[in-house]
Amino acid sequence: MQVHKRRPISHKDFDIAGLADIRKHLIQLYMNGMQSNTGNASTSDTGFTKIKDHVSGQHKNLLSLRQQHELLDQEIQDRITNLNKIRLTQIALEGDMQTCSIRIKKKEEEMLNMDVDSLSNALKEVEIINTAIEKEKPEQCKILQTYEDAMKDIG
């Protein structure tokens, strides 16, 4: 009779969802072995109990690992959500900064235009005043000359 060596079953060979199937399969294999070895019942019972306890322990460990994995997944999702919120806030703030920058530039242009307009208006007023002074200057000179002449006549 040829005996095949099997490699040990690793947790990598099965997913957690299939753990119950593995347990059932191991129990079935053991039960099949027990039926063929009925003469050695007490040893088989303790072996079965050991296998059953080992499988139950492995099942609990895998369930614990699964729960830890789910908690880590949830924590990662929460962090991703938080980072996405932060990124959206950052994008919104960048947009607000650009909008404010554009508004500031427009206000500066308006103020510059107002300064240019007010300066040109002031220059126009100065020109009007200078023109009025130039027009009135000969008249004022005549009036002053007439006054001086009148004062000479009196004096």
Secondary structure by P-SEA (a helix, b strand, c coil): cbbbbbcccccccccccaaaaaaaaaaaaaaaaaaacccccaaaaaaaaaaaaaaaaaaaaaaaaaaaaaaaaaaaaaaaaaaaaaaaaaaaaaaaaaaaaaaaaaaaaaaaaaaaaaaaaaaaaaaaaaaaaaaaaaaaaaaaaaaaaaaaaac
